[in-house]
Amino acid sequence: MAGQQRRLVREHNERAWSVWTAEALRRSKKLPPLRRLQARLPREQRKRQSWQDMKAVAKLLTQAFGGQIIAKQDAS
């Protein structure tokens, strides 16, 4: 129940912020650039994941769900 209550409060606050912002923008003479209103992730969080990192995560997920990791065999 506590989690549900937190979700409802968060959703209410999001709606209240949206209405407040819409009204404030309606009253302003000049709109700010949209980029200033949008949230952005810090640069270090936007880096692309390497294939090595993806492979490591896939192995961890496979193990977490009880799967087996089979080593690749040489073609010699």
N, C-alpha and C positions, 0 to 999 in steps of 0.2 A: 504494500500500500504506500510506503514511503517513496518508492521509486516512481509510482504512478503520480503521486502528488508533485514530486519534483518536475516530472515531465509536463504536467498541466501548468505549473507555475512558469516554467521556461517557455512553453508555447504562448501563454498569455503575455509574458513580457516581450516576446518577439512580435506579437501582433500589436501591442501597445507602441513599441518602438516604430513599427512600420507606419501606423496611423499618425503618430507624432511627427515623424520625418516627412511623410507625404504632405501634411498640413504646413509644416515649416517651409518646405520647398515651394508649395503653392503660393505662399505669402512673399517669398523672396523675389527681388527684382531680377536677379541674374542667377541662373542655376550653376552649381559647381560642376566641374567635369565628372562624368560618371566614374572614372577611375578612382577619384578621391573617395567615393562612397563604397566602392567594392573592396572586400577583404582580399588580401593576398598572403600567400605563404612566404616566409623568409626565403631568401635565395638558396641557402644550404638545404632546405627541404624540397626544393624543386629539381634537384639533380636527377638525371636518369639513372635507373638501376642497371648495373652491369649484368651480363649473362651469368657471371660467376655468383653474384649475389642472388640472382633468381634461382639458380640451381641449388644453392645452399638452403634457401627457404623451402624449395620443393622437397628436398631431402628431409628437412625438419618436419614438414607437414605429413609426409609419408610415414615417418616414424611415429608421429603423434597419433595418427589414426590406425596404427597397428600394421602398416604395410611393410614390405621388405624392400630393401635397396639392393639391387643386383648390380655388381660391378661390371662394367663394359669389358668384354674380352677382346684381346688382340686378334687381328685377322691374319696372323702368320701361320 
